[in-house]
């Protein structure tokens, strides 16, 4: 009999305040798609970083194809046939996609040959990537495609995927799954981390569940319900987000009229005549394939980019020419999709990150002087209210897992009691329990009278919390539709630009 492709025995990694991985045992067979599940902070990322050579274990051992395996750096892992798709994108903004991919190769081919290989692999996987485009102009979903293509170009025997579909559309995810199944049939082993339990049940043959750094369960996810998997992860049943009643449409808090904005690069999507309005207590969901103007829309609404065409009004006041600080002072807050470097500053601690956007509305400064006690109190309230797993508020943002940093960023904006808020990918990378908590917090915020705009590629999320839905495709926004009149399939078509804006009567007739 062949030995397991990867065998892990007693792997342990401890940090000063926490044991991230505690005596983990795990084995995978050749050609197996194996899920690693757990809450944010359960130890998943630390485990795969040890496998990939980014982190050295304190104790325990690993074997790859029956031979001792202890990589001290990623290059050793790659040379052993191990590749990884990271949850946090590792791209240099000033370099092109092809140049970024070449950096991950020990002996990259000539530029033209590499560009050709990237295009070929991109077409084969149906994950569009432009090799000559600069990484700095890519949206999150486009960056995710680059990371996946970079990984697959290495032809690895063991592929580690950490939240690979978090910012992909359902169609892109399906194409990725087809590629992974094909690779598994050829003998490759895939370690797959995702908080999307529907994906796990559809794709994976076996699952190992971690809780507080320990293996607590192993199962076949195909014969386990999503609720059962969630209970194994968190130790209890999950409640569904709820709201008391649907809002009545009244005077709109935020109004956008014929907003246009040029693309930041030749490959980007500008905004063309965007118009919509959001009432008090209403959640407007906006979906679309990454790179179709989502980041540009958030930048235009937050004031990061000022449009010369169109108008943005908040409670009747024209704020079109106001910058981010002026808009925040008036109550329009925003949380962008890219948490590292945009929504948060990784080297700064949580107190400083809380201060970055909360200094005005939370009165964290007086006469130009920072009130550090008030800033610490605000940071601590975010950590407590949104269950951010961290040893303390003096830890840097970079020390948090992706999901915990996401909870911190979203919580920081919500606790400032906005009049209107725009969030892009609010549950990107958070576990099932945290996703429920974030969505419930958005519903509670709306119920308190806030106008909420949620930009997301998660169809289940949009269907679960939105009152109305618009599709953003090619920088154009469809007419809003009541969510109850749409199906998941129609949403997917609209997000991909495969269907024109749907009239409510037509949808109702279809469903009849």
C-alpha positions as CSV (number, residue, x, y, z in Angstrom):
1,X,0.0,0.0,0.0
2,X,1.1,3.5,-0.8
3,X,1.8,5.7,2.3
4,X,-0.3,8.8,2.9
5,X,0.8,11.7,0.7
6,X,1.0,13.9,3.8
7,X,1.1,12.6,7.4
8,X,1.2,15.0,10.4
9,X,1.9,13.8,13.9
10,X,1.6,15.9,17.1
11,X,2.3,19.2,15.4
12,X,2.4,22.0,17.9
13,X,3.0,25.8,17.6
14,X,2.7,28.1,20.6
15,X,3.0,31.9,20.8
16,X,3.4,34.0,24.0
17,X,-0.3,34.3,24.8
18,X,-1.8,31.4,22.8
19,X,-1.3,27.8,21.6
20,X,-2.2,28.1,17.9
21,X,-1.8,24.4,17.2
22,X,-1.9,21.8,19.9
23,X,-0.7,18.3,19.0
24,X,-2.4,18.0,15.6
25,X,-2.6,14.7,13.9
26,X,-3.7,14.5,10.2
27,X,-3.2,12.4,7.1
28,X,-4.2,12.8,3.5
29,X,-4.3,10.3,0.7
30,X,-3.1,10.9,-2.9
31,X,-6.0,12.3,-5.0
32,X,-8.0,13.3,-1.9
33,X,-9.7,16.7,-1.5
34,X,-9.5,17.2,2.3
35,X,-11.2,20.1,4.1
36,X,-9.8,21.7,7.2
37,X,-12.6,23.4,9.1
38,X,-12.7,25.6,12.2
39,X,-13.7,29.0,13.6
40,X,-11.5,32.1,13.0
41,X,-8.4,31.6,15.3
42,X,-8.9,27.8,15.5
43,X,-5.4,27.2,14.1
44,X,-6.1,26.5,10.4
45,X,-3.8,29.1,9.0
46,X,-1.0,28.3,11.4
47,X,-1.2,24.6,10.5
48,X,-1.0,25.2,6.7
49,X,1.8,27.8,7.2
50,X,3.8,25.1,8.9
51,X,3.1,22.7,6.0
52,X,4.3,25.4,3.6
53,X,7.4,26.3,5.5
54,X,6.3,29.8,6.6
55,X,6.2,28.8,10.3
56,X,8.4,26.3,12.1
57,X,6.6,24.0,14.5
58,X,7.7,23.8,18.2
59,X,7.3,20.0,18.2
60,X,5.8,17.2,16.2
61,X,6.7,15.8,12.7
62,X,5.6,15.6,9.1
63,X,6.1,13.1,6.3
64,X,5.5,13.7,2.6
65,X,5.1,10.6,0.5
66,X,6.6,8.5,3.3
67,X,9.7,10.6,3.7
68,X,10.5,13.1,6.6
69,X,9.4,16.6,5.7
70,X,10.3,19.7,7.6
71,X,10.6,22.7,5.3
72,X,12.3,25.8,6.7
73,X,11.1,28.1,4.0
74,X,8.5,28.1,1.2
75,X,11.1,27.4,-1.5
76,X,11.8,24.0,0.1
77,X,8.1,23.3,0.2
78,X,7.7,24.2,-3.5
79,X,10.7,22.1,-4.5
80,X,8.9,19.2,-2.7
81,X,5.8,19.7,-4.7
82,X,3.7,21.7,-2.2
83,X,2.0,24.9,-3.4
84,X,-0.4,27.3,-1.6
85,X,-3.1,29.8,-2.4
86,X,-3.1,32.4,0.4
87,X,-6.1,34.1,2.0
88,X,-4.2,37.4,2.1
89,X,-2.9,38.2,-1.3
90,X,0.9,38.3,-1.7
91,X,1.2,40.6,-4.7
92,X,3.4,43.6,-5.3
93,X,1.2,46.5,-6.5
94,X,3.9,48.0,-8.7
95,X,4.6,44.8,-10.6
96,X,2.5,43.2,-13.4
97,X,0.7,39.9,-12.9
98,X,3.3,38.1,-14.9
99,X,6.2,39.7,-12.8
100,X,4.4,38.7,-9.6
101,X,4.0,35.1,-10.7
102,X,7.7,35.0,-11.8
103,X,8.8,36.0,-8.3
104,X,7.3,32.8,-7.0
105,X,9.3,30.7,-9.3
106,X,12.9,29.5,-8.7
107,X,13.7,29.4,-12.4
108,X,11.0,31.4,-14.3
109,X,10.9,31.1,-18.1
110,X,11.4,34.0,-20.4
111,X,8.7,36.7,-20.1
112,X,6.9,35.9,-23.3
113,X,6.8,32.2,-22.6
114,X,5.5,32.9,-19.0
115,X,2.8,35.3,-20.3
116,X,1.7,32.6,-22.8
117,X,1.6,29.9,-20.0
118,X,-0.5,32.2,-17.8
119,X,-3.0,32.9,-20.5
120,X,-3.2,29.2,-21.3
121,X,-3.8,28.2,-17.7
122,X,-6.2,31.0,-17.2
123,X,-8.3,29.9,-20.2
124,X,-8.1,26.3,-19.2
125,X,-9.5,27.1,-15.7
126,X,-11.9,29.7,-17.0
127,X,-10.5,32.2,-14.5
128,X,-9.7,35.4,-16.5
129,X,-6.2,36.8,-15.7
130,X,-4.4,39.6,-17.7
131,X,-0.7,38.9,-17.4
132,X,0.5,42.4,-18.4
133,X,-1.8,44.3,-16.0
134,X,-0.4,45.9,-12.9
135,X,-1.4,44.2,-9.6
136,X,-2.1,47.6,-8.0
137,X,-5.2,48.1,-10.1
138,X,-6.7,44.7,-9.4
139,X,-9.9,44.2,-7.4
140,X,-9.9,41.5,-4.7
141,X,-11.6,38.9,-6.9
142,X,-9.0,39.5,-9.7
143,X,-6.2,39.2,-7.2
144,X,-7.6,35.9,-6.0
145,X,-7.6,34.6,-9.6
146,X,-3.9,35.5,-9.9
147,X,-3.1,33.6,-6.7
148,X,-4.9,30.5,-7.9
149,X,-3.3,30.6,-11.4
150,X,0.2,31.1,-9.8
151,X,-0.4,28.1,-7.6
152,X,-1.6,25.8,-10.4
153,X,1.3,26.8,-12.7
154,X,3.6,24.9,-10.4
155,X,2.0,21.5,-11.1
156,X,2.1,20.6,-7.4
157,X,1.4,17.2,-5.8
158,X,-0.1,18.9,-2.7
159,X,-2.2,22.0,-3.1
160,X,-3.1,24.1,0.0
161,X,-6.0,26.5,-0.6
162,X,-6.9,29.0,2.1
163,X,-10.3,30.6,1.3
164,X,-9.8,30.5,-2.5
165,X,-13.4,31.4,-3.3
166,X,-14.0,34.1,-0.7
167,X,-14.2,36.8,-3.5
168,X,-15.1,34.6,-6.5
169,X,-18.5,34.5,-8.1
170,X,-20.5,31.2,-8.0
171,X,-19.6,30.5,-11.7
172,X,-15.9,31.1,-11.0
173,X,-16.1,28.9,-8.0
174,X,-17.7,26.1,-10.1
175,X,-14.9,26.4,-12.6
176,X,-12.3,26.2,-9.9
177,X,-14.0,23.1,-8.4
178,X,-13.9,21.4,-11.9
179,X,-10.2,22.1,-12.1
180,X,-9.5,20.8,-8.6
181,X,-11.5,17.6,-9.3
182,X,-9.5,17.1,-12.5
183,X,-6.2,17.5,-10.6
184,X,-7.4,15.1,-7.9
185,X,-8.2,12.5,-10.5
186,X,-4.6,12.9,-11.7
187,X,-3.3,12.2,-8.2
188,X,-2.9,15.6,-6.6
189,X,-4.0,16.1,-3.0
190,X,-5.9,19.3,-2.0
191,X,-6.0,20.7,1.5
192,X,-9.0,23.0,1.4
193,X,-9.9,25.7,3.9
194,X,-13.2,27.5,3.5
195,X,-16.0,28.9,5.7
196,X,-18.6,28.2,3.0
197,X,-20.0,24.9,4.2
198,X,-22.0,24.4,1.0
199,X,-18.7,24.3,-0.9
200,X,-17.2,21.8,1.6
201,X,-20.1,19.5,1.3
202,X,-20.0,19.7,-2.5
203,X,-16.3,19.4,-3.1
204,X,-14.5,17.6,-0.2
205,X,-14.4,13.9,0.6
206,X,-13.1,14.2,4.1
207,X,-13.0,17.0,6.7
208,X,-10.8,17.5,9.8
209,X,-12.4,20.0,12.3
210,X,-10.2,22.2,14.6
211,X,-11.3,24.0,17.7
212,X,-8.9,26.0,19.9
213,X,-5.9,24.5,18.1
214,X,-6.9,20.9,18.6
215,X,-8.5,18.3,16.3
216,X,-12.0,17.7,17.7
217,X,-13.7,15.7,14.9
218,X,-13.2,14.1,11.5
219,X,-16.1,13.3,9.1
220,X,-17.3,12.8,5.6
221,X,-18.8,16.2,4.8
222,X,-20.9,14.8,1.9
223,X,-23.0,12.9,4.4
224,X,-23.1,15.6,7.1
225,X,-25.4,18.6,7.0
226,X,-24.1,22.2,6.9
227,X,-25.7,22.7,10.4
228,X,-23.9,19.6,11.6
229,X,-20.5,20.8,10.3
230,X,-21.1,24.3,11.9
231,X,-22.0,22.7,15.2
232,X,-18.7,20.6,15.1
233,X,-16.8,23.9,14.5
234,X,-18.3,26.1,17.2
235,X,-19.7,23.5,19.6
236,X,-23.3,24.6,19.3
237,X,-26.1,25.1,16.8
238,X,-26.1,28.4,14.8
239,X,-29.0,30.7,14.8
240,X,-30.1,32.4,11.6
241,X,-30.0,36.2,11.2
242,X,-33.4,37.7,11.9
243,X,-35.2,41.0,11.6
244,X,-38.5,42.0,13.1
245,X,-40.1,43.4,10.0
246,X,-39.4,44.6,6.5
247,X,-38.9,48.4,6.3
248,X,-41.4,50.7,4.6
249,X,-40.0,52.9,1.9
250,X,-39.9,56.5,3.0
251,X,-37.7,59.5,2.2
252,X,-34.3,58.2,1.1
253,X,-31.3,58.9,3.3
254,X,-28.7,58.4,0.6
255,X,-29.4,59.4,-3.0
256,X,-27.1,58.8,-6.0
257,X,-28.0,60.4,-9.3
258,X,-26.2,59.6,-12.6
259,X,-22.9,59.1,-11.0
260,X,-20.0,58.4,-13.4
261,X,-16.3,57.8,-12.6
262,X,-13.5,56.9,-15.0
263,X,-11.6,53.7,-14.5
264,X,-8.3,54.0,-12.6
265,X,-6.5,51.9,-15.2
266,X,-6.9,50.6,-18.7
267,X,-8.1,47.3,-17.4
268,X,-10.5,48.6,-14.7
269,X,-14.2,49.3,-14.9
270,X,-15.4,52.9,-14.6
271,X,-18.9,53.8,-13.3
272,X,-21.5,54.8,-15.8
273,X,-24.7,56.7,-14.8
274,X,-25.1,55.0,-11.5
275,X,-28.4,55.9,-9.8
276,X,-30.0,54.5,-6.7
277,X,-31.5,55.5,-3.3
278,X,-31.7,53.8,0.1
279,X,-34.3,54.5,2.8
280,X,-34.0,54.4,6.5
281,X,-33.8,50.8,7.8
282,X,-33.3,49.4,4.3
283,X,-30.5,47.2,3.1
284,X,-29.6,47.5,-0.6
285,X,-27.6,44.5,-1.9
286,X,-25.2,45.0,-4.8
287,X,-23.7,42.0,-6.5
288,X,-21.4,41.5,-9.4
289,X,-18.3,39.8,-10.7
290,X,-15.1,41.3,-9.2
291,X,-13.6,44.0,-11.3
292,X,-16.9,45.4,-12.6
293,X,-16.8,48.6,-10.5
294,X,-17.4,47.5,-6.9
295,X,-14.2,49.1,-5.5
296,X,-14.8,52.2,-7.6
297,X,-18.4,52.5,-6.3
298,X,-17.3,52.3,-2.7
299,X,-14.5,54.8,-3.4
300,X,-17.0,57.2,-4.9
301,X,-19.5,56.9,-2.1
302,X,-16.8,57.1,0.7
303,X,-15.2,60.2,-0.9
304,X,-11.9,58.6,-1.7
305,X,-12.5,59.5,-5.3
306,X,-14.5,62.6,-6.3
307,X,-16.7,62.3,-9.3
308,X,-17.2,65.2,-11.7
309,X,-20.4,63.8,-13.1
310,X,-23.5,63.0,-11.1
311,X,-24.5,63.8,-7.5
312,X,-24.5,62.1,-4.1
313,X,-26.8,63.4,-1.4
314,X,-27.0,62.4,2.3
315,X,-30.3,63.4,3.9
316,X,-30.9,65.9,1.2
317,X,-27.4,67.6,1.5
318,X,-25.2,67.4,-1.6
319,X,-21.9,65.8,-0.5
320,X,-20.6,65.1,-4.0
321,X,-17.4,67.2,-3.5
322,X,-16.8,66.2,0.1
323,X,-13.8,64.1,1.1
324,X,-13.9,61.0,3.4
325,X,-13.6,63.0,6.7
326,X,-16.4,65.4,5.8
327,X,-18.7,62.5,4.8
328,X,-17.9,60.6,8.0
329,X,-18.6,63.6,10.1
330,X,-22.1,63.8,8.5
331,X,-22.7,60.0,9.1
332,X,-21.7,58.3,5.8
333,X,-19.3,55.5,6.7
334,X,-17.6,52.9,4.6
335,X,-15.7,49.6,5.0
336,X,-13.7,48.5,1.9
337,X,-13.0,44.9,0.9
338,X,-9.2,45.0,1.2
339,X,-8.6,44.9,5.0
340,X,-4.8,44.8,4.8
341,X,-3.5,48.2,3.9
342,X,-6.9,49.8,3.0
343,X,-9.4,49.2,5.8
344,X,-6.6,48.6,8.4
345,X,-2.9,49.3,8.8
346,X,-1.2,46.0,9.6
347,X,1.8,47.2,11.6
348,X,-0.4,49.4,13.8
349,X,-2.0,48.0,17.0
350,X,-5.8,47.7,17.3
351,X,-6.0,50.9,19.4
352,X,-4.3,52.9,16.6
353,X,-6.5,51.2,14.0
354,X,-9.6,52.0,15.9
355,X,-8.4,55.7,16.1
356,X,-7.8,55.8,12.3
357,X,-11.5,56.2,11.4
358,X,-13.1,56.6,14.8
359,X,-11.4,59.8,16.0
360,X,-14.1,62.1,14.9
361,X,-17.4,60.4,15.6
362,X,-16.2,58.7,18.7
363,X,-14.5,61.9,20.0
364,X,-11.1,60.3,20.4
365,X,-9.2,63.6,20.1
366,X,-9.6,67.1,21.7
367,X,-8.1,70.3,20.4
368,X,-5.8,68.2,18.2
369,X,-4.6,65.9,21.0
370,X,-5.4,62.2,21.0
371,X,-7.2,60.8,24.0
372,X,-5.6,57.4,24.4
373,X,-7.8,56.2,27.2
374,X,-10.9,56.9,25.0
375,X,-9.2,55.2,22.1
376,X,-8.4,52.1,24.1
377,X,-11.9,52.0,25.4
378,X,-13.3,52.1,21.8
379,X,-10.9,49.4,20.6
380,X,-11.8,47.2,23.6
381,X,-15.5,47.7,22.9
382,X,-15.0,46.5,19.3
383,X,-13.1,43.4,20.4
384,X,-15.8,42.5,23.0
385,X,-18.9,43.3,20.9
386,X,-17.7,41.5,17.8
387,X,-15.8,38.6,19.5
388,X,-12.5,39.5,17.9
389,X,-10.1,36.7,19.0
390,X,-6.8,38.5,20.0
391,X,-4.6,38.4,23.1
392,X,-5.1,42.1,23.5
393,X,-5.8,45.5,21.9
394,X,-2.1,46.3,22.0
395,X,-1.4,43.6,19.4
396,X,-0.9,44.6,15.8
397,X,-3.6,44.2,13.2
398,X,-1.2,41.9,11.3
399,X,-1.3,39.4,14.2
400,X,-5.0,38.7,13.8
401,X,-6.3,36.0,11.5
402,X,-8.1,37.3,8.4
403,X,-11.6,36.6,9.8
404,X,-10.8,38.3,13.1
405,X,-9.4,41.4,11.4
406,X,-12.5,41.5,9.2
407,X,-14.7,41.5,12.3
408,X,-12.7,44.3,13.8
409,X,-12.9,46.5,10.7
410,X,-16.7,46.0,10.3
411,X,-17.3,46.4,14.1
412,X,-15.2,49.6,14.1
413,X,-17.6,51.2,11.5
414,X,-20.8,49.9,13.0
415,X,-20.2,51.1,16.5
416,X,-19.8,54.7,15.3
417,X,-23.6,54.7,14.8
418,X,-23.7,55.7,11.1
419,X,-26.6,57.4,9.4
420,X,-25.6,55.4,6.2
421,X,-23.0,52.8,5.7
422,X,-21.4,51.1,2.6
423,X,-19.6,47.8,3.2
424,X,-17.8,45.7,0.5
425,X,-17.5,42.0,1.2
426,X,-18.5,42.2,4.9
427,X,-18.0,38.5,5.7
428,X,-15.0,37.9,3.6
429,X,-12.9,35.1,5.3
430,X,-15.0,34.9,8.5
431,X,-16.3,31.6,9.9
432,X,-19.9,30.5,9.8
433,X,-20.6,31.7,13.4
434,X,-19.0,35.1,12.8
435,X,-20.7,35.5,9.4
436,X,-24.1,35.1,11.2
437,X,-23.0,37.7,13.8
438,X,-21.9,40.2,11.2
439,X,-25.1,39.8,9.2
440,X,-27.2,40.1,12.3
441,X,-25.3,43.3,13.2
442,X,-26.0,44.8,9.8
443,X,-29.7,43.9,10.2
444,X,-29.8,45.4,13.7
445,X,-28.1,48.6,12.3
446,X,-30.7,48.9,9.6
447,X,-33.5,48.3,12.1
448,X,-32.1,51.2,14.2
449,X,-32.7,53.4,11.1
450,X,-29.4,53.3,9.2
451,X,-29.4,53.1,5.4
452,X,-27.2,50.1,4.5
453,X,-25.5,49.3,1.2
454,X,-23.9,45.8,1.0
455,X,-21.6,45.0,-1.9
456,X,-20.9,41.3,-2.0
457,X,-20.3,38.3,-4.3
458,X,-21.9,36.0,-1.8
459,X,-25.3,35.3,-3.2
460,X,-26.6,33.6,0.0
461,X,-25.5,36.7,2.0
462,X,-27.4,39.0,-0.4
463,X,-30.5,36.9,-0.4
464,X,-30.4,36.6,3.4
465,X,-30.1,40.2,4.5
466,X,-31.0,42.5,1.5
467,X,-34.4,44.1,1.0
468,X,-33.6,45.0,-2.7
469,X,-30.9,43.9,-5.1
470,X,-29.0,45.5,-7.9
471,X,-26.4,43.9,-10.2
472,X,-23.2,45.8,-11.1
473,X,-21.8,44.7,-14.4
474,X,-19.3,46.6,-16.6
475,X,-19.7,49.7,-14.4
476,X,-23.5,49.8,-14.9
477,X,-26.1,49.2,-12.2
478,X,-29.4,47.4,-12.9
479,X,-32.7,48.6,-11.6
480,X,-33.3,47.5,-8.0
481,X,-35.5,44.4,-7.5
482,X,-37.2,43.2,-4.3
483,X,-35.1,40.2,-3.1
484,X,-38.2,38.0,-2.5
485,X,-38.9,38.2,-6.2
486,X,-35.5,36.8,-7.2
487,X,-34.0,33.3,-7.2
488,X,-30.3,32.4,-6.5
489,X,-30.0,31.4,-10.2
490,X,-31.3,34.7,-11.5
491,X,-29.0,36.6,-9.1
492,X,-26.0,34.7,-10.5
493,X,-27.0,35.5,-14.1
494,X,-27.5,39.2,-13.2
495,X,-24.1,39.4,-11.4
496,X,-22.4,37.9,-14.4
497,X,-24.0,40.3,-16.8
498,X,-25.9,37.5,-18.4
499,X,-29.4,38.9,-17.8
500,X,-30.7,42.4,-18.2
501,X,-32.4,44.1,-15.2
502,X,-35.4,42.1,-14.3
503,X,-38.9,43.7,-14.0
504,X,-40.7,42.4,-10.9
505,X,-43.7,41.2,-12.9
506,X,-41.6,39.2,-15.2
507,X,-39.9,37.4,-12.3
508,X,-43.2,36.7,-10.6
509,X,-44.5,35.2,-13.9
510,X,-41.4,33.1,-14.3
511,X,-41.8,31.7,-10.8
512,X,-45.5,31.1,-11.2
